[in-house]
């Protein structure tokens, strides 16, 4: 096999954005490996002498987040935050060029996804064995000794890993469909993919994360077609009945958070699951705080203004709690530019929209997860468009 530097560079993007290695974080919880890689990837933009259809939209978004704080809130601008956002944007443009120039095939992408999913499984399994043996687990982050089997695998925390593994597996199924030239069949194709299914289910169920259980169900939305809807409903009913009867803790937490969120009561969300409240409560508060009637609604309240202006009801504070945070800090104009661009780039089905909503819109700007989601969903959409209706052997 001939070494292909372009494909290796493309795979390096997915690896760096998919994992959180404990040794790569500094005392401020910044992923130094990711930051170094983003800076290096930006340098390669000069190598690619072509433009893509999304360049203008992303550059326009960069222009907004760069100029709006200066025009409206010069004294309140924290430029390190803006610079970090721009790093993500430019690195993403470099990724698109790496993907296009490397001529990645569905088979190539499937192999990369398999390696990443198996890696999450193997690291989690080693961590679980280590806990049983009383040995310090590898790559441990955000660990609670009172919940010894709630382990993070290759993610920053269990809920992070649950979201990433679900995304990777959804993309695996989608690209497998592209390769097969037909819809993925639970009755026909699972036997051939039994090992990757085992790795996926083991990781999602045994990492003890309510978020992982939620995303496990989202993956199965992909199979909610008319021909298989009965099978999906039966599996869902059996699973829910089993989880209710055994009082599976991650399921109970996910259910309680959902009920509390529907009530629109921030305190109930915090009481239901303090960890989940770090994502849900800021979203609820920000949704009530944005609008289109004032100057600040269009040009933002200033960088990092969320932590200064808003009360999160004893919950967490985060400036990137969702893309409502971008709306609040940079204004509706920057917000809508990014929303339109990211949706056009990634969404072509109900499941892809669900993943976009939870992993991009609800996550925020200055962390790697939404950018990984955009990378993977973009590839899936592009490959579906290229190979639609064609079986690839």
C-alpha positions as CSV (number, residue, x, y, z in Angstrom):
1,X,0.0,0.0,0.0
2,X,1.5,3.4,-1.1
3,X,1.5,6.0,1.6
4,X,-0.8,8.8,0.6
5,X,0.0,12.1,2.4
6,X,-3.2,13.8,1.4
7,X,-5.4,11.0,2.8
8,X,-3.3,10.9,6.0
9,X,-3.7,14.6,6.5
10,X,-7.5,14.2,6.0
11,X,-7.6,11.4,8.6
12,X,-5.5,13.4,11.0
13,X,-8.2,16.1,11.0
14,X,-10.8,13.6,12.0
15,X,-8.6,12.0,14.7
16,X,-7.6,15.3,16.3
17,X,-11.2,16.6,16.3
18,X,-12.7,13.3,17.5
19,X,-10.6,12.6,20.6
20,X,-9.6,14.3,23.8
21,X,-6.3,13.0,25.1
22,X,-5.8,13.8,28.8
23,X,-2.1,14.7,28.4
24,X,-2.9,17.3,25.7
25,X,-4.9,19.5,28.1
26,X,-3.4,22.4,30.1
27,X,-4.5,23.7,33.5
28,X,-7.1,25.9,31.9
29,X,-8.7,22.8,30.2
30,X,-7.6,23.9,26.7
31,X,-6.8,21.2,24.2
32,X,-3.2,22.2,23.2
33,X,-2.9,19.4,20.6
34,X,-6.1,20.7,18.9
35,X,-4.9,24.3,19.0
36,X,-1.5,23.5,17.5
37,X,-3.1,21.4,14.8
38,X,-5.5,24.2,13.9
39,X,-2.7,26.7,13.6
40,X,-0.7,24.3,11.4
41,X,-3.8,23.5,9.3
42,X,-4.4,27.2,8.6
43,X,-0.9,27.5,7.1
44,X,-1.8,24.8,4.5
45,X,-4.6,27.1,3.2
46,X,-1.9,28.7,1.0
47,X,-1.2,25.3,-0.6
48,X,-4.7,24.8,-1.9
49,X,-5.2,27.1,-4.9
50,X,-9.0,26.8,-5.3
51,X,-12.1,28.1,-3.7
52,X,-15.1,26.2,-2.4
53,X,-18.8,27.2,-2.4
54,X,-18.8,27.8,1.4
55,X,-15.7,30.1,1.6
56,X,-17.7,33.3,1.2
57,X,-20.2,32.5,3.9
58,X,-17.6,31.5,6.4
59,X,-15.4,34.5,5.6
60,X,-18.5,36.7,6.0
61,X,-19.2,35.2,9.4
62,X,-15.5,35.8,10.4
63,X,-15.9,39.4,9.3
64,X,-19.0,39.8,11.5
65,X,-17.4,38.4,14.7
66,X,-14.3,40.4,14.0
67,X,-15.9,43.8,13.3
68,X,-19.2,43.9,15.3
69,X,-17.4,43.8,18.7
70,X,-15.2,46.7,17.6
71,X,-18.1,48.8,16.2
72,X,-20.5,48.3,19.1
73,X,-18.5,47.2,22.2
74,X,-14.8,48.2,21.8
75,X,-14.2,48.3,25.5
76,X,-15.8,44.9,26.1
77,X,-13.9,42.9,23.5
78,X,-11.9,39.8,24.6
79,X,-9.8,39.2,21.5
80,X,-8.6,35.8,22.6
81,X,-12.1,34.4,22.4
82,X,-12.6,35.9,18.9
83,X,-9.2,34.6,17.7
84,X,-10.1,31.1,18.9
85,X,-13.4,31.3,16.9
86,X,-11.5,32.4,13.8
87,X,-9.1,29.5,14.3
88,X,-11.9,27.0,14.1
89,X,-13.4,28.7,11.0
90,X,-10.2,28.8,9.1
91,X,-9.2,25.3,10.1
92,X,-12.6,24.1,8.9
93,X,-11.9,25.7,5.5
94,X,-8.6,23.8,5.4
95,X,-10.4,20.6,6.2
96,X,-12.8,21.0,3.3
97,X,-9.9,21.5,1.0
98,X,-8.1,18.4,2.5
99,X,-11.2,16.3,1.8
100,X,-11.7,17.5,-1.8
101,X,-8.0,17.2,-2.8
102,X,-7.5,13.8,-1.2
103,X,-10.3,12.2,-3.3
104,X,-11.6,10.2,-0.2
105,X,-13.8,7.3,-1.3
106,X,-16.7,5.8,0.8
107,X,-14.4,2.8,1.5
108,X,-11.7,5.2,2.9
109,X,-14.2,7.0,5.1
110,X,-15.7,3.8,6.4
111,X,-12.3,2.5,7.4
112,X,-11.5,5.8,9.3
113,X,-14.9,5.7,11.1
114,X,-14.3,2.0,12.1
115,X,-10.9,2.8,13.5
116,X,-12.3,5.7,15.6
117,X,-15.3,3.7,16.9
118,X,-13.2,0.7,17.8
119,X,-10.7,3.0,19.5
120,X,-13.4,4.4,21.7
121,X,-14.5,0.9,22.5
122,X,-11.0,-0.4,23.3
123,X,-10.1,2.5,25.5
124,X,-13.4,2.3,27.4
125,X,-13.0,-1.5,27.9
126,X,-9.4,-1.0,29.2
127,X,-10.7,1.7,31.6
128,X,-13.5,-0.6,32.8
129,X,-11.0,-3.5,33.4
130,X,-8.7,-1.0,35.2
131,X,-11.5,0.0,37.6
132,X,-12.3,-3.7,38.4
133,X,-8.6,-4.3,39.0
134,X,-8.1,-1.2,41.1
135,X,-5.6,0.3,38.7
136,X,-5.7,3.9,37.6
137,X,-7.5,4.0,34.2
138,X,-5.8,5.5,31.1
139,X,-6.9,8.8,29.6
140,X,-9.1,9.6,32.6
141,X,-10.9,13.0,32.7
142,X,-13.8,14.4,34.7
143,X,-14.0,11.2,36.9
144,X,-16.2,10.8,39.9
145,X,-15.1,8.2,42.4
146,X,-18.7,7.8,43.5
147,X,-19.6,6.6,40.0
148,X,-16.6,4.5,39.2
149,X,-17.9,3.0,35.9
150,X,-19.0,6.4,34.5
151,X,-15.9,6.6,32.2
152,X,-15.0,9.0,29.4
153,X,-13.1,6.7,27.0
154,X,-11.5,9.0,24.4
155,X,-13.8,11.9,25.1
156,X,-13.7,14.8,27.6
157,X,-16.4,13.2,29.6
158,X,-18.9,10.3,29.2
159,X,-21.7,12.5,27.7
160,X,-19.1,13.9,25.2
161,X,-18.1,10.4,24.2
162,X,-21.7,9.3,23.8
163,X,-22.4,12.1,21.3
164,X,-19.2,11.5,19.3
165,X,-19.6,7.7,19.0
166,X,-23.2,8.1,18.0
167,X,-22.2,10.7,15.3
168,X,-19.5,8.4,14.0
169,X,-21.7,5.4,13.9
170,X,-24.5,7.3,12.2
171,X,-22.0,8.4,9.6
172,X,-20.8,4.8,9.2
173,X,-24.4,3.6,8.5
174,X,-25.0,6.5,6.1
175,X,-21.8,5.9,4.1
176,X,-22.5,2.1,4.1
177,X,-25.8,2.9,2.5
178,X,-24.0,5.0,-0.1
179,X,-21.6,2.1,-0.8
180,X,-24.5,-0.5,-1.0
181,X,-26.6,1.8,-3.2
182,X,-29.7,1.1,-1.0
183,X,-31.0,1.6,2.5
184,X,-29.2,-0.2,5.3
185,X,-31.2,-3.2,6.5
186,X,-31.3,-4.4,10.1
187,X,-32.2,-7.9,9.0
188,X,-29.6,-8.2,6.1
189,X,-26.6,-6.1,7.0
190,X,-26.2,-6.3,10.8
191,X,-24.7,-9.8,10.6
192,X,-21.9,-8.5,8.3
193,X,-21.3,-5.5,10.6
194,X,-21.7,-7.4,13.8
195,X,-18.4,-6.4,15.4
196,X,-18.8,-2.7,14.8
197,X,-22.4,-2.9,16.1
198,X,-21.1,-4.7,19.2
199,X,-18.4,-2.0,19.8
200,X,-21.0,0.7,19.3
201,X,-23.6,-0.7,21.6
202,X,-21.1,-1.7,24.3
203,X,-19.7,1.8,24.3
204,X,-23.0,3.6,24.4
205,X,-24.7,1.4,27.0
206,X,-21.8,0.7,29.5
207,X,-20.2,4.2,29.7
208,X,-23.2,5.1,32.1
209,X,-24.3,8.3,30.4
210,X,-27.8,9.5,30.0
211,X,-26.7,11.5,27.0
212,X,-25.4,8.4,25.4
213,X,-28.8,6.7,25.8
214,X,-30.5,9.7,24.2
215,X,-28.1,9.6,21.2
216,X,-28.4,5.8,20.9
217,X,-32.1,6.4,20.3
218,X,-31.4,9.1,17.8
219,X,-29.2,6.7,15.8
220,X,-32.2,4.4,15.5
221,X,-34.3,7.2,14.0
222,X,-32.4,6.4,10.8
223,X,-34.3,3.1,10.6
224,X,-37.7,4.7,11.0
225,X,-38.8,4.0,7.5
226,X,-42.3,2.7,6.5
227,X,-41.0,-0.8,5.8
228,X,-39.1,-1.1,9.1
229,X,-41.1,1.2,11.3
230,X,-42.8,-1.8,13.0
231,X,-39.5,-3.4,13.9
232,X,-38.2,-0.1,15.2
233,X,-41.3,0.5,17.3
234,X,-41.1,-3.1,18.8
235,X,-37.4,-2.7,19.6
236,X,-38.1,0.7,21.2
237,X,-41.0,-0.6,23.3
238,X,-39.0,-3.6,24.5
239,X,-36.0,-1.4,25.3
240,X,-38.1,1.2,27.2
241,X,-39.9,-1.5,29.1
242,X,-36.6,-3.2,30.1
243,X,-35.0,0.1,31.1
244,X,-38.0,1.1,33.2
245,X,-38.1,-2.3,35.0
246,X,-34.4,-2.4,35.8
247,X,-34.2,1.3,36.7
248,X,-31.2,1.8,34.5
249,X,-29.6,5.0,35.9
250,X,-28.5,6.8,32.6
251,X,-32.0,6.2,31.2
252,X,-33.6,7.5,34.4
253,X,-31.5,10.7,34.3
254,X,-32.2,11.2,30.6
255,X,-36.0,10.8,31.2
256,X,-35.9,13.2,34.2
257,X,-34.0,15.8,32.3
258,X,-36.5,15.6,29.4
259,X,-39.5,16.0,31.7
260,X,-37.8,18.9,33.5
261,X,-36.9,20.7,30.3
262,X,-40.4,20.4,29.0
263,X,-41.6,22.2,32.2
264,X,-39.3,25.2,31.3
265,X,-38.2,25.3,34.9
266,X,-34.4,25.7,35.2
267,X,-34.2,24.6,38.8
268,X,-36.0,21.3,38.0
269,X,-33.4,20.7,35.2
270,X,-30.5,21.3,37.7
271,X,-32.2,19.0,40.2
272,X,-32.8,16.3,37.6
273,X,-29.1,16.1,36.4
274,X,-26.6,18.7,37.3
275,X,-24.2,17.6,34.5
276,X,-27.0,17.9,31.9
277,X,-27.9,21.3,33.2
278,X,-24.5,22.6,32.0
279,X,-26.0,22.4,28.5
280,X,-29.7,22.7,29.0
281,X,-30.1,25.6,31.4
282,X,-28.0,28.2,29.5
283,X,-29.9,27.3,26.4
284,X,-33.2,27.9,28.2
285,X,-32.0,31.3,29.6
286,X,-30.5,32.4,26.3
287,X,-33.6,31.5,24.3
288,X,-35.5,34.0,26.5
289,X,-32.8,36.7,26.1
290,X,-32.3,37.0,22.3
291,X,-34.6,39.0,20.0
292,X,-34.7,41.2,16.9
293,X,-36.0,44.5,18.3
294,X,-32.9,46.3,19.6
295,X,-29.5,47.3,18.2
296,X,-27.7,44.7,20.4
297,X,-30.0,42.0,19.0
298,X,-28.4,42.5,15.5
299,X,-24.8,43.4,16.5
300,X,-24.5,41.6,19.8
301,X,-24.0,42.5,23.4
302,X,-20.2,42.0,23.3
303,X,-17.7,39.1,23.6
304,X,-18.2,37.1,26.8
305,X,-21.2,39.2,27.8
306,X,-23.3,36.2,28.6
307,X,-21.3,35.4,31.8
308,X,-21.6,39.1,32.8
309,X,-25.2,39.8,31.9
310,X,-27.2,36.7,32.5
311,X,-28.3,34.8,35.6
312,X,-28.3,31.0,35.2
313,X,-30.3,30.3,38.2
314,X,-27.5,28.7,40.2
315,X,-26.6,26.6,37.2
316,X,-23.4,26.8,35.1
317,X,-22.2,29.7,33.1
318,X,-20.9,29.3,29.6
319,X,-20.3,31.7,26.7
320,X,-20.7,28.9,24.1
321,X,-23.7,27.1,25.6
322,X,-25.4,27.1,22.2
323,X,-25.6,29.1,19.1
324,X,-28.1,31.3,20.9
325,X,-24.8,32.4,22.6
326,X,-23.5,33.5,19.2
327,X,-26.7,35.5,18.7
328,X,-26.5,37.1,22.1
329,X,-22.8,38.1,21.9
330,X,-22.3,38.7,18.1
331,X,-25.8,39.5,17.0
332,X,-28.5,38.0,14.8
333,X,-26.7,38.8,11.5
334,X,-23.6,36.7,12.4
335,X,-25.9,34.0,13.9
336,X,-28.1,33.6,10.8
337,X,-25.1,33.6,8.4
338,X,-23.6,30.6,10.3
339,X,-26.9,28.8,10.7
340,X,-27.8,29.0,7.0
341,X,-24.2,28.0,6.0
342,X,-24.0,25.0,8.4
343,X,-27.5,23.7,7.5
344,X,-26.8,23.9,3.7
345,X,-23.5,22.2,4.3
346,X,-24.6,19.3,6.4
347,X,-28.4,18.6,6.4
348,X,-30.2,16.4,3.9
349,X,-32.4,14.2,6.0
350,X,-34.4,14.2,9.3
351,X,-31.6,12.2,11.2
352,X,-28.9,14.6,9.9
353,X,-31.0,17.6,11.0
354,X,-31.3,16.0,14.5
355,X,-27.6,15.5,14.8
356,X,-27.0,19.1,13.5
357,X,-29.4,20.5,16.0
358,X,-27.9,18.7,19.0
359,X,-24.2,18.7,18.1
360,X,-24.0,22.1,16.3
361,X,-26.8,24.4,17.3
362,X,-27.0,23.3,20.9
363,X,-23.3,23.0,21.5
364,X,-21.8,26.4,20.5
365,X,-18.8,27.8,18.6
366,X,-15.6,27.5,20.5
367,X,-15.3,23.7,21.1
368,X,-14.3,20.9,18.8
369,X,-17.5,18.9,18.8
370,X,-19.7,21.1,16.5
371,X,-16.9,21.3,14.0
372,X,-16.4,17.6,14.0
373,X,-20.1,17.2,13.5
374,X,-20.0,19.6,10.5
375,X,-17.0,17.7,9.1
376,X,-18.6,14.3,9.3
377,X,-22.1,15.4,8.2
378,X,-20.6,17.4,5.3
379,X,-18.8,14.3,4.0
380,X,-21.9,12.1,4.3
381,X,-24.0,14.6,2.4
382,X,-21.4,15.1,-0.3
383,X,-20.9,11.3,-0.8
384,X,-24.6,10.7,-0.9
385,X,-24.9,13.3,-3.7
386,X,-21.9,11.9,-5.6
387,X,-22.9,8.2,-5.4
388,X,-26.6,8.3,-5.1
389,X,-28.3,5.1,-6.5
390,X,-24.9,3.5,-7.3
391,X,-23.6,0.4,-5.6
392,X,-19.9,0.6,-5.0
393,X,-17.8,-2.6,-5.0
